[in-house]
Amino acid sequence: MSNLFHRLVPTNALRALRPEDTPRVTTMELFFDLVYVFTIIQLSHYLLEHASWLGALEYVTLFAAVWWAWNYTAWAANWVNPDHPSGRGLMIVLMGCALLMAVAAPQAFGDRAGLFAFAYVAMALIRAGYMAFVFRGQVMGRNYTQLGAWSAISGLFWILGAFIAPARLELWILAVLIDYAAPYVGFWLPGKGATPMSSWTLKGLHLFERNQLIFIIALGESILLLGGYLVSHEIHLDTGAAALIGFLLIVTLWWIYFVDLSEPGEHRFEHATDHTSLARAGLAYAHGVAVCGAIVTAVAIEMIVAHPHDAIHAETAIIAFAGPSLFLLGCTIFHRVTAERLRGLYLLAVAALAGWGWLALSLHLNGLWLGMGVLLIVLAMAALGHRKAG
């Protein structure tokens, strides 16, 4: 059995890199990300179909699990070579688990709760177990062993939630909190202590590129929802105007992220010495918030384009506020981490979006007016931010 494990998980499956080298993003990693095109579609449709406070909380819980599964896999591929037969096998197995999560997502709080929970827990334990074994005899092996222990603890609550329907949401929220708190306590275990961040030998530029690619996928969901609606419905003047607003909003989010944030982010990773702490706050957490915001923005665009002349409901106003605001909050955290200063303009835009959403709802404005106001606020912020940066 020991010989079998050594053959399946050889130590040469790790990337062979010099200290100054940056891992390249492989086609296997891009192939793995294809599952998340489908996953993001499932999540956006879930929020569309459950546009309520409870539905929003369920959506956030599902997104948190989906994001953490992707995030930890991206980190693992920073060390494991996805083009090595063993590394490729790991990525394919994890891809299968991620696909099962996506398939189960629409009924995750119903008949497919068990499938969602078991796929997520299996993905976490398989990944951590593989990494601990491939790093055997090294500090990183200990690190992943402790990470795996925390994944097993949270996994108990994921599995319990699958079987105890009345307490499912509460148990899964607790599981998410355990998963997200683990890195901040260094995966501390009794008798073992914590794993210092300095012992995680991360290559930040590779992980930054992976996060940029998943953000593109999240923006792509807006294009898919917008295009899908236009294909299946007649395009009148009001529908076309709403679609144009949605398209320009997508472009503006892309502009803010890739023109205003990417260059300083890359510069910081190129010159920083502690990539792990930088990536933990700036990528694992900040990008999660920004990607979540991009998906919610896609839902807002769909709701506005579908009902451009109808007086908006509270759900539409809240989602139209929440999408760009979550994106901007994620950008705020990322900029604070990489540039070491607060981007007050982003927070001012969030306040303006909240004010506009409340005003539009109070005046019973239609979707076109709501969308136009959101677009103008985000456009103005992008223009002012770009001028200030220039």
N, C-alpha and C positions, 0 to 999 in steps of 0.2 A: 504493500500500500504506500509506503514511504517513497519507494522508487517511482511509483506511478505519479504521485504528487510532484516529485522533482521533474518528471518528464512533462507533465501538463503545465506546471508553473515554474519554468526555469528562471534563474536569476538574470540570464541574458535577455529576458523579455523587457527589461528596463531600458529606457533610452540611454544610449552612450553619448554623453554630452560633456564638453569641457565647461569649466565654470563660466566662461564668457559666452557660451553658446545659448541660443534661444530655440526651443523646439519649434518645428514647423507644424502647422495644422495639416493633418493628413486627410486623405479622401475617406478613410474609415470613420474619422470623427464627423465629417460632413454627412456621410451616409447615416450615422447614428442620429444626427440632428433631423433627418427627414421624418422620423417618428414624431418629433415635436411640432412639425407643421400640422399633422393630424391632431395632436394633443391640444394645441392652442385653438384649433377650430372647435374641438369638443368643449373646451372651457368657455369660449365666447358664446356658443350656443346655449350652454348651461345658464349663463347669466341672463341671456335674452329670454329664456323660458322661465326663469325664476327671479324676475325683477322685483324683489321685495327685500326687506331687511334680513329675513332668515335666509333667503336665496343668496344674498350678497355675502353673508357670513359663511355659508356653505361653499360658495365659490372661492372665497379667500382661503379657506382650509384646503380645498382641493389644489388650488394654485400653489400654496405653500409646499405641499408634498411634491407636486410635479416639478417645481423649481428646484427644490433641494435634491431631488433625484438627479436632475440634469447637472446641477452645480457640483455635486460630489463626483459625478462621472467625469466632468471636465477637469477637475483637480486631479483625479486618478490618471487621466491621459497625459497630464503634465510630466509624469514619471514613467508610466508604462508606454512602450512603443506600440501603437495600434496597428502597425504594419508587420509586427512579429506575429507568427502564427498563434502563439499563446495569447498575446494581447488582442489580436483580432478575434479570437474565440471569446474572450471576456467581453469585448464590445458587442458582439452579436448576441450573447446571452443577456446582457443588460438591455440591449435594444428590444429583445423579445419581452422582457419584463415591463419596459416602458410602454410598449404597444398594448400590453394587457391593461395597464393603468388607464391608457387613453380609451380603450374599448369600454372599460367599466365606468369611466367618469360620469356619463349622463345618468346612470342609475347607482352612483356610488353611495348615495344616502337611501337607497332602496334595495332592490333585489341583487345588485352586484357589489354590495359593500364588501363581501368576503373576497371577491376577485381583486378589487382595488387594493385592499389592505394587504393581502398575501403577496401581490405583485410588488408593492412598494417595499415591504419588509424583506422579501426575497432579494430584491435588487440591492438593498442596503447591506444585507449580510453577505451576499456573494461577493460584492465589490470589496467590502472591508476585509473579508477572509482572504480573498485573492491577494490583495495588497499586502496584508500582514505576512503572507507566506512568501511572496516574491521578494519582499524586503527582509527575509529571515536573517537573523544575526546582525541586523542593523538597527540604528535608533528609529528609523522610519517604520520598521516592523513593529516595534513597541507602540509607536504612535497610532498605527492603524489597528492594533489589537485593542487599544483603549477606545478608539473611535467605534470599533465594532461592538464593544460592550455597551456604549451609549445607544447605538442603533438597536441593540437587542432590548434595552430597557424601554425605549420609545416604541419598539415593535410590539411589546406586550399590550400597550394601550391601543395601538392600531388594531390588533387582533381582537382585543376585548370589545372595542367599538363596533367591529364587524358583527359580533354575536349579540351585543346588547343594544338593540335598536333605540330604546327610549333615551339612552345616554350616549348615543353614537357621536353626536356633534361635540359634546363636552369632552368625551374621552379622546377624540381625534384632535381637538384643540390643545389638550394637554400634551398629546404626543408631539404635535408641531412645536410647542414651546420647549419641550425637552430637546428635540432635534436642533432647534435654532440657538438654544442657550449653550449647548455642548461646546462649541468652539471657544466661547467666551470664558468658560471655566477650564479651558485646556484639556477637556475630556478627563477631568479629575476622577480618580478612583481611590477608595480607601486602601491604604498600604502601598499604592503605586504613585500617588501624587498626580501632578498635571504634566502635560507635554508642553514644554516651552515653545512659543511661536518660532524662535530662532532655530529649532530643530526640524522644522518643516522647510526643506530646501526647495522652495518654489521658484519657477521661472515666470515672472509676472506678465511679460509681454505676450507669451503664448496664451495665457488665460484671458488677458484683455482682448485679444483677437477673437477668442471663442465667445466671449460675452458680446462683442460687436456683432458677430454672426447670428447669435440667438435673438438679439434685438431686431435685426433685419427680418428674421422670421416672424417676430411679433408684429412688426409693422406690415408685413405681408398679409396678415390676417385681415387688416383693415381693407386692403386692396381686394382680397377674396370676397369679403362680405359685401363691399360696395359693388364690385363687378357682378357678383352673383345676383344681387337684387336687380340691377339694371338689365341683366340678360333676361330675367323672368317677368319683367313688368314693362309697360309702355313708358316711354320717356317723354313727359310733358315738361313745360317750362319750369314749373315749381320743382318737379323731381330733378331736372337737370341742374337747377340752381343749388338745390340741397346737395347733390352729388359733387358739384364743383367746390362747395364749402368743405365737404368731407375730404376731397382730394387735396385741397390746399392745406387742410389741417394735418394730414399725413405728411405732406412735404415739409411743413414747418417743424414737426417733431423730428423728422430726419435731420433737418438743418441744425436744430439746436444740439442734437446729440453728436452728429459727425463733424460739424463745422466749429461749434463753440467748445465742445468738451473733449473730443477725441485727441486733438493735437496736444493740449496740455497734459492729458492723461498719459499718452505715450511718452511724452518728455519726462514725466515723473517716474514712470516705471523704468525708463532707460537709465536714470541717474540715482534712483533710490537703492539702498542697500538691504532694507527689510521688506522684500516683496510680499512676504506672507501676511504681515499685518495690514499692509496696503491693500492686498487683494481681498482679505477677509471683509473689511469694512466697505471698500470701494467697489468690489465686484460681487461677492457672495450676497451681501445685504442690499447695497444701494442699487445694483442692477436688477435685483429681484423686484424691488419696488417700481423701478422704471419700466420693466417688462410688463409687470402687472398693469401699470397705467396704460401702456400701449394697447393691451388687450381690451381693457375697459373702454378706451377711446374708440376702438373698432365697434364695440356694441353701441356706443352713443351715436356714432355715424349712421349705423344701420337703423336705429330708432328714429333719427331725424329724417333720413331719406325716405323711410317708409310712411311717415306722417308729417310732411312739410307744412301743411296748412292747418293741422289740428292744434287746438290749444294744448300746451304741454301738461303732462301729469307730473307729480312729484318724483316718480321713478326716473322719468326722462331727465328732469332737471338735475337730480342728484348724480346720475351716471355721467351726464355731460360735464358736470363739475369734477367728479371723482377721477375720470380718466386722465385728462391733462394734468390735474393736480397731483395725482400719484406719480406720474411721469416726472413732473418738475421737482417733487420732493426727492425722488430717487436721484435726479441730476444734482440737486442741492447737496445731498450727502456725498455723492461722488466728487463734486467740485471741492467740498470742504476737506475731504480726505486727500485729494491729489494736489490741489492748489493751496491747501492749508489756510483758506479763508472762506467766509460765508458769502454766497452769492445772494444778496438781499433782493435782487431783482426777481429771482424765481419765487421767493416767498411773497413778494408784493403781487405777482401775477396770480398766485394761489388765492390770495385775499380778494383780488378783483374778480376772479372766476366765481368765488363763493357769493360775492355781492351780486354779480350779474345773474347767477342761477336763481337766487332768492327773488330778485326784481322781476325776472322773466316769469317766474311762477306766480308771483303776486299780481302781475298785470295780465295774466292769462295769455301771454304771447304764444305764437305758434313756433313750430320747430325751426322754421327758417330764421326767425329772429334770434332764437336761442343759439343756433349754430353760428350765425353771423357774429354775434357778440363774443362767443368763445374764440372763434377764429381771429377776430380783431385783437383781442387781449393777448393771445399767444403770439400773433404776428408782431405786435408792438413790442412785446418783451424780447422776441428774437432780434428785431432790428436794433433796439436800444442796447442789448447785450453785445451784439456784433460790433456796433459802433464803439462801445466802451472798450471792448477787447482790442479793436484796431487802433 
